[in-house]
Amino acid sequence: MINTIQNKKTITKKIKERAIVEGFSISGIASIPGSSRLKLRTNSLERWLSSNYHAEMKWMEAEKRKNIGTLLKGAKSVLSVGFTYINSQNNNQNNNLKVGKFSQGEDYHKVIYKKLKNIGKWINQEIPDCKWKICVDTAPLLEKAWAEESGLGWIGKNSNLISQKNGSWLTLGFMILTKDLVPDKPHHSLCGKCDKCIEHCPTKAIVEPFVIQSDLCIAYHTIESREKTIPKKIEKNLNGWVAGCDICQDVCPWNKAVPYNNTFETTPKKWINHLNNESLNWDDKTWQENLKGTTLKRIKPWMWRRNIKANLINK
């Protein structure tokens, strides 16, 4: 029995260390089905959906999101990882059109998937009886809840996961595993009485602590919304944002002194620093060429023009 426990601890430690070797900033383990807080997070999701705060993002309604066990038969543990995307060059945008930091480098879906795939190959060799499944952003998973459960950080009042060491400049990845591992202690909230994210949101999209009303969010309207025009109440508060919005993260005290990840994966694409009003004249081919290999390709050329025009109206 002692050997079994010791072996479980050793395997757990090796998997988390392997994640760091692959380039993740933080890693942690949660057991399935998790603690009672997962039920609370699921209930919060249901309230959010019933309020229609997800707007056009109908994929958030997927029932599988409420039960991680449906994603992999025999699932027993979750490896959660955080990839730091903030780069020292992010702040060098010398133009009046702004792009969210998370999307300025390589497509994080592919970056994280590749790193997790490498961990999977390692597991195949080291723990051959362990099956695994990768989940990156598009999978129906309560991502931030499981990251919190794994001890990576806590869900802040702006609904982003915040790490004590790395702030909220993180994209998340997960591996569901059929191996019973030693779970980390779930993280507790360290937001305290701070309401800076709520106070600084120009459109008041954080309608209450931890709750975002998507159709009031600048990031939602510049990335997700397929409407031909941006609502006037959003338009007048864009202040240069054409792809995403970092305001609630920029003002967060936990982001004031975090380590950069100055790798090629996070280095801003050159065209982003040359984005300006003249970009309205770029044809579809130019946009598609620029957007290649980035998560920004989710924003179609006509949407870029819409977003730029909306900023020009309020000049």
Number of C-alpha atoms within 10 A of each C-alpha: 6 7 8 9 11 11 13 16 14 13 18 21 15 14 22 19 15 19 22 17 12 15 18 23 19 22 24 29 29 26 22 22 15 19 12 9 14 19 15 12 16 16 13 14 20 15 13 15 16 11 11 15 19 19 16 15 14 10 12 18 15 11 12 15 19 19 16 21 16 13 17 15 14 16 22 19 24 30 26 27 27 27 23 24 26 26 22 14 15 22 11 9 15 12 13 15 22 22 23 16 21 24 21 28 24 22 19 24 17 14 16 25 18 14 19 26 16 15 19 21 12 14 20 14 10 13 14 10 11 16 18 24 17 20 21 20 16 9 15 20 21 19 19 22 21 26 29 26 28 26 21 29 28 25 22 21 24 24 17 19 23 29 24 15 15 23 21 27 25 21 20 23 26 27 22 26 24 19 20 17 24 18 20 17 14 22 18 12 14 15 16 8 6 12 16 18 22 21 13 16 21 20 19 15 18 23 16 12 13 14 18 20 18 21 20 21 19 26 20 20 24 25 20 19 18 15 12 10 14 20 13 9 11 18 22 16 16 26 18 21 23 28 26 22 24 18 16 20 20 16 17 21 13 19 18 12 10 16 16 16 18 16 12 11 16 26 20 25 19 11 13 19 20 15 19 16 15 9 15 16 9 13 11 12 10 12 18 15 10 16 22 12 15 17 17 23 17 11 19 16 19 15 23 20 17 18 26 25 17 24 21 14 9 12 8
